[in-house]
Structures are given as structure tokens and as C-alpha cells.
Amino acid sequence: MKRFKLLIFSVLLITVLVCLQFLPFGQTWAGQRGQKYMSAEQTETVLKSMQVNPDRKAGIHAGNRVRTRFTNFGSIGRYAPRIEWPAYSGHEYGYEFGPIVAAEFVRWDSVNAEWDTVHCSIEGILDGGDDDLEPLPGFFAPLPNESPAMSDDPTTWPPEWEVWPGQFGEGVITADQESYFVMDDQANNAGEGGGNAAGIYDYYPDDDDLQGLAIEISSRGYQWAAAIAEDIIFFVYEIKNMGYRTLDKVVAGYFVDLDVGGYPDFADDGVDFEKENNFVYSWDTDNTSPNFPGDVGWIGFKYLESPYNDHDGIDNDGDGLVDESQYNDQDEDGDWDLTDEEAQQDTNDVDELSDDIGADGIPGTGDEGEGDGQPSQGEPDFGIRDIDESDYLGMTSMMSYDYNSPYYAGNDSTGWIALTPGSFSDTFPVGDNVFFFGSGYFSLQPGESQPMSIAIIVGADSVDLWNNAEIAQTIYELGYQFTKAPFTPHLTAVAGDGEVTLYWDNIAEKSVDPLLGPDFEGYTIYRSTDRGATWGNPITDNRGVQVYWEPIAQFDLVDSVLGSHPLDHLGKQATDPKSSGVHYYMGDDTGLAYSWMDRNVTNGIRYYYAICSYDIGSVVDGIPPVECAKAIKNPDLITEPNVVSVVPNAKPLGYVAPEILQLTHQGNGDAAISIEVLDPQEITGHSYRITFDDTTAAWMTFSVLDESLGDSVIIENSASLEGQQVIFDGLDVTIDEIDNIDAIDSLHAWLVGDCNYDMSVQLYPFGGVPYPADYEIRFFDTVVDTSQIVQPQPVKFQVWNVSEDVQSDFIFFDKDGDFDPDSYVTSRDQVLPVIYQGTTPKGTWEITFTAPEDSVVIDTIWIFQPDSFIIGPVDTIVTKIDPQAGDVAFVEIAEPLTTEDQFTFTTQMASTASATENLLDQIKVVPNPYVSAAKWETLPPDIPPGHGRGERRIDFIHLPRKCTIRIFTISGDLVRVIEHEEDLWDGSESWNLLSKDDMDVAYGIYIYHIESDIGEKIGKFAIIK
């Protein structure tokens, strides 16, 4: 908490503030807001106005390594996390900052009967601000939701939103995580004092419907999870005049109060700027912080897109164009490229692709303007998508002041001075600084809007900060159409006894990158035991800066994309002198999977798992692979779909695992199917039927029906028939369709009879048709059929297509030369089943019969003698046995699934068996003995590492589902009684080593007594130093 100027408060107010400080923002917005510059009476008024406005929301941006709180009325930071970097590390770099807009206007002073020039600024800063901005309704979900609308959390959206209202179109989510809200300086429903209500600053004193400047500001926050952009958060604003009077003299920028290194390490901060790069930055001058070990990073603010002035006759941005505009439908800088070839020859074209892609800015959609040979609004490098076609003013002021100076956000007159164009600080003393940077002057006519885009950037040091600033500029120049990670998978965890099972969906494989098209490559799995602060072993660059985490498992496509990616995480080749030396590992062509079991876990420890989808990147475009985010907003209430928290533990006494019963197959298909229990808690006990269909699509699909629910459809027309996992109702089903129709030599057999002829089967070499059918050759003692086409002759056997249950025509090749009208098959003879294409006969499978030679085989075996075993030879005589009447030979051909195939099976839910008293011996205490702190005893989140031992705990495991645990000293004194009543999935109970009087127990031997309906168990455990 910062020190404050004004310390005269009533005891009552202090009490109220302290109590309110710990309440959720969306409920009170109290904290100790505004005490730095406000009297107790002013603070009380502000608190009153905030508490009656349920529209005020606070959210957390955590889409990459920058994590910060922000509000929907303009304040960023103020309450933790305040530019925390890396996310969840507790390392903070900010205090509070946000947009500020100031204007000059003339109004009639009725007291002095004269015209008065007024300077008014509006902002949403909590500490030292004056409560100008309020959120507009309709851009967030109502209470109990407390967050502004976030793209990755539909529960924060207002009910009327069906899709995300993206900057570039309905349903278009540009970044991996976005926020969106609108605010203005009107009272709305803020109550007394809300909005820009101060009369002196009212541009509309005679209008009951408008107050202040009548300014509306929309805000979009962007974060990309890609390693190349993971240290940047963008805020894109649109400033609009909603009144009916022109504002002739306006400036727009940021008020910033940084604490580099976090509170109380704010007195040694340095600050500076680069006007030519529109860049303001700050650092900790002694590079140390009392809040965390190691070096302190750098933080910067880059003014990417400023307001413009396209009617002053001045080349404000120095690009050789005067008063260029994004709205005059002219390609004034001539950088719109019709074809890919033109783009590749354009040295300033970043993506080297045609810009003729239509108004939606997405190639291949066939929308209006795509492929018409003319530039259209919405296309890259033209109009609103061409940043070079505005006469941007750039950063025109940057003034730094001491925290205790009169230059604070809510002081309209000094704020105007600080933002005056041409105002730049000459010196920057080390200390607790606040600063203003802005852009102006510009005018705002009624209904007119002006843009403002700010990138907040963090780096490990000055070099890293400047590298990241270049990336921010590139993303801006791409019109924020930057590469995105594949869709975020949805992860589920199942706690087991000494194991954790994870499974996930395949939604990531359906994503399309806005720049690179379909580019999904694989999945990585990470594990954390510190609430997501770290995710395994760090992977650092050649300067020791952590870039990636080492996954514990990885699954990727079998596509020969493996090993280290050619580009480093900054998009540079290894030969580039500026290469970081760290390259994303693309996998080992393992093939994709949708479940994984971690057996390297300890019961009782809380683990956090994240699954991330990643793409292939683009060497040609200089884009390294991108992985979806795994940051956690709130470890105690995880809302991220790809992150789970789970505690493995022993199952209760008598636990019986679920089973798959009565798996049956109807049909001739030879596809392999496996069904496994993946999530015992989801097993329904229902019966299922899997059917197949090759009539409704160009490929075979399957459906899963729940027969217990009247054949309700669970999965419809899935095409996952190539060994891919299909997960539903806690089951993992894999159907592996055959790759080729071919003979399965190992399954050819004589079904009836003693014939010992060998059968070899191959596709007929002269235009044979691989017909998918099994065959039987049935032998008789009389002539029963006649072979076809080649030397037709009567034979004493028939050929049957048993897959279709029809008799088959065939050709008989009498290879041994003993042509006999009554002949059976003899050695070397061949049978060739025939099908007809129209009226043309076609051979299918050539079946060759080979008799064994009469022979004597000498086997060496053990022979028993009365006193010993000896080795001796034994003669084994092998004699051929010819086919006889009644014999049946079977030929197996691998057949694909058809609509005639179906599988049925039944599941049995998990249960507890009737436990007997002897099962009570399974009950254990772990750890036993308890020594110091067991490794699962993690520190509470508010205690820094090394500042405490964490939770003290032992676990009783393999308990009955309901029992009473009594703990006694060795002398028989009752220490604690614990009632255990859990569901089927948890057979453990923890004790925090506190007595019934909430006192720490002493070291020593303890007796436990467990009483249940099954019986009783008495045991002992030790607590030692």
C-alpha cells in the first residue's frame, strides 16, 4: 500500500475501509480508493457512489505471461495483480494507470459574467482520480458476474450476445484472450457523484441529458499466448464525441504510476522515453526488490496508434503524405497489393500475400470485395486496415513528476499542462514517479471518433524490452491480425490411487490461423504443484531468460515435422546473431492422443495440469510455433478449459471399479475396436450400440446410440475410424479400420476335417479385384459344381462367399496335371473366386493349396528315466492328409466395416462391495511417521517461499465411505474427533494436526480408532521432529 498525503480520517471510516478492502471488487469497489488526494469527506462520497453502481466490474487479463487487474471504467492495476510478470510469480511492476482524455472549451461564467476557458480531463483512475468514467450497461453479464466481458469466458457476456463482438466482425476473436467494454463520462446508474458531474467542467450546463465532455471510450484488450508476444498486453481504444458540440482542442494519452519491483520498492525507479519510437519505459535502478530474488525486469508503454489530424495541412507523421486518411477510400500510399507476386515484391509487405481478400479480411470466404481486383474497406493495406493512411500525431508529450506533486490524474488543470503538446521532461530524477504521455491536439466533431492504441510491454532487461517492443510494433502493423494458437482444448482430470488420468477433446484440430490457415501440429502437457507459478523445468535462452517450460508429455501429428523448429522464439534463424538460441520442440511424430495417465504422483498432493495445443509456425513468414495459453486467473476457482486441479487419493474400502460387459459384434467387418474406462465417475451403467454408415458422406462414419435411453444419439456421423480415440460418458473407444483389403494369412484354416494342406492367398496377379469377402471351400463325395472360364470341369467342392452368404463362381487351376472330372483339390491346385463387373468375370483371390511332404523329423526332447532326465531323439512322422468329404477350408479376407456392422456393449458402474472386517487392515496413516513438513504441504498463496512451513497434515487412507475417526494420546486423552463421509471416489480424510481446541499437537505417539458399520480399526502413528 502506498503512503498517503491525507491521514485525517475518522475511526469509523478507517474501520469501514479496512473491512471493505477485502471484499470482491464487483460488490463494493472500496479498498482504500482515493485517500492519497482526497479528504475523508470526499472519500466517503466516492465510496457511496461506487457502492451503488453494480455495473462497475474488474477482471484479470492473464492470456500470456503478463497478468493484471483492469476495470471497465478505465483503471488498470491499483489492486493486485498489477502488471504481474511472469504471471502468478507475485512479481509486480505497476501500481495504477489508464487512459486520460483532456479538452479545452469555453463556457459562460454566470458568476463573473464572462467567458471562461476551461480545461477538463476525464479518466477512471482510482488513486487520485475524480471518478469521471462509468461503464455503459450492455457490455457485461449482470451480477453475480464481477468481470468485464472476456472472449474466453462466455459467462461474462451479456445475455444478448450470441457470439463475441470482435473488432473485425461478429464472432471474430482476434487474439487468444480479449476484453471489451465501453465507458463514458456520464452518470448512467452510478448514483450521486458518478460520471463527470463537477459543474465547472460541464460543457453542457443547460442540458439535463448530458454532462462533462460527453465523451465515450470503447476499450479492447488483446493478449497473444505465442512466445514471441507473451510479454505484451495491448489496449485499443476508440474515443468518440457523443455530444452535439465540437471539441476543437483535445489530447489523449495515459496517466501512469509504476512501482517497478512492487510495493514498497518504488523509491528507486528510473524513467525515460524515446519520442521517435513513441516509447516510455521504466526500470529499477538498483535492479533488486525486497519482494523477490534475482533481477528486476523493465516495463514500457508504446504509443502504437495515436489520434490523427487530417485537415491541418501538416505531415504530422513525417511519411511524406499530408492529411492522408483511412476514410477517403483512396490507397494514398499505394501499398495495396492485388496478387501474391506483387506483395512479395513489396519490401514493406509483412505477410507477402494478396490484399484482395474481401471486407472481412479473411481469405477464402468469398465475401464482398474478395477477388474483385479493387481495394475494399476491411482489406489489408487499405483504409481502416492501413495504419499508414492516417496522419497520426504520435506521442507529443511526456512529463514525469514526483508522486507527491500536484500532478495527479484528478487534477484537471495540471493534467492539461502535463499533456500539452511539446511538453517533454528534460530530467528524470530517480524516485517514485508518475508520468503523463499524450497525443494532440486534434478535434472531435459530434459523432466523430479517434483511435488510441497502447502496448504495455515487459522484458527481462533493456534488450529484452526493446525486442518485445519491436514485436508489438509488428503486431500493430499487421492490423492485429497476428498468428494465433490453435483453439484451446478442454481438459478433464480423473483422480486415482497414485495416478491421475487426463483426457481432452480435439477442438484444437479444427482451428484455422488467420494468417497461416490450418496449422495445428500437436499437444503438450504440463504439470505444476505451485498453483501454476511454474510448469516444470524452465527452458532459457542464451542470456538465461526463461522462455518455455519443459512438458511432461507431448503428442504430435505423424508428418515428419519433428525435433527443434528452425526458428527461435523470436522468429530468427539460428545463424542470426540476435538469435536467442531457444527453439520450440515440435515432437517426435508420436501420433495424436486424447488421454494420458500420470503415474508419477503422490496421493494427497494437489496437482495442476495444463494441456496446450500448438501449431507448426511458418519459417517463410518468420513466425515460430505458437502454443495456447496455460495461465490461471484464479487457482482456487479455475475457469480455463485447458487447466485442471486434482488430488490423487486412495479409493474407499471395498471399491469395485466399473467394467465393460458383453461386447458383441454383428457383421463381417474386421476393424479392431477397444473400449476402456477412462473416467469412472462418468460411467452410466447404460447399454450402447455403435453403428456405421457409408451412404451419407464420402467416407465411412459411425454413430453411438444409448440404448438405455431409447437409442438417443451420443455421437453422430463421426469419421474417427483411423485409430483415433473417441471419448464419451467416461469411455475411451478406439475404432481402427483396416487400411487395405488383403488376405489375413494367420487366419486361414481348415474349419472341419483333418486335412493338413497349407493355404496361401494372394490377389490374382492378372487384374485381380480385391473383393472384401471371406470364403469357404466345402468338400463333398459327389460332383456338386462346375468351375468356370478356364477348362471348366465338374468338381466335388463348392466355393461360398460367407460374408454375403452366397455361392460363388470360381476358376479351378488343376496345377498338378492329373485332370480328373471327379477330382478333389490336390497339392499345388488353385481356386480363384470370381465376381462380375457387369457381365465381365473378374478374378479375386488366388488360393493355392500345398500338401506337406512325407518326412521324418527328429525332435530333441526330455525323456524321463527312473533316476534322471536324459536327452534323446524321437522320430516324428509327417504324412499329408488330403481333403475328404465334409472338410471345410476357410479363407479370411480383411473386410472394411459396412452399414451391416454394429457393436453393442454394456457398462457397469463403480460400486462398493459388501466389505468385511478383515478389509479394515487396508486403512493406513500417511506419512507415518510424520516428520517436519511432508512434501505436499505447500505454502498458502499469501506467504512468500521460504517464509513458513505451510499446511501441516496427515491423511487417513482406504477409509470406509462413512466412519468416525478418534485420535488419542498414548495416555488415552482424546485429541480430536473427525467425521468422515465421502462419495465413492475419495477414501481419504486429512487431519491438520490441530487438537479439538485448535492447538498444535505435540510430538509423540498417537493412537487412532476408526469406527464404522463394517467394524473397528485401531492403529498408531508418530509425529516426530
Secondary structure, 3 states (H helix, E strand, C coil): CCCCCCCCCCHHHHHHHHHHHCCCHHHHCCCCCCCCCCCHHHHHHHHHHHHCCCCCCEEEECCCCCEEEEECCCCEECCCCCCECCCCCCCECEEEEEEEEEEEEEEEECCCCEEEEEEEEEECCCCCCCCCCEECCCCCCCCCCCCCEECCEHHHCCCCCCCCEECCEECCCCCCEEEEEEEECCCCCCCCCCCCCCHHHCCCCCCCCCCCCCEEEEEEEEECCCHHHCCEEEEEEEEEECCCCCEEEEEEEEEEEECCCCCCCCCCEEEEEEHHHCEEEEEECCCCECCECCCCCEEEEEEEECCECCCCCCCCCCCCCCCCCCCCCCCCCCCCCCCHHHHHHCCCCCCCCCCCECCCCCCCCCCCCECCCCCCCCCCCCHHHCHHHCCECCCCEEEEEECCCCCCCCCHHHHHHHHCCCCECCCCCCECEEEEEEEEEEEECCCCEEEEEEEEEEECCHHHHHHHHHHHHHHHHCCCCCCCCCCCCCEEEEECCCCEEEEECCHHHHCCECCCECCEEEEEEEEECCCCCCCCCEEECCCCCEEEECCCEEEECCCCCCCEEEEECCCCECCCCCCCCCEEECCCCCCCCCEEEECCCCCCCCEEEEEEEEECCECCCCECCCECCCCCCCCCCCCCCCEEEECCCCCCCCEECCEEEEEEEECCCCCEEEEEECCHHHCCCCEEEEEEECCCCCCCEEEEEEHHHCCEEEEEEECCCEEEEEEECCEEEEEECCCCCCECHHHCEEEECCCCCEEEEEECCCCCCCCCCCEEEEECCCCCEECCCCCCCEECEEEEECCCCEECCEEEECCCCCCCCCCCCCCCCEEEEEEEECCEEEECEEEEEECCCCEEEEEEEEEECCCCEEEEEEEEEECCCCCCCCCEEEECECCCCCCCCEEEEEEECCEECCCCHHHHHHCEEECCCEECCCCCCCCCCCCCCCCCCCCCCEEEECCCCEEEEEEEECCCCEEEEEEEECCCCCCCEEECCECCCCCECCCEEEEEEEECCCCEEEEEEEEEC
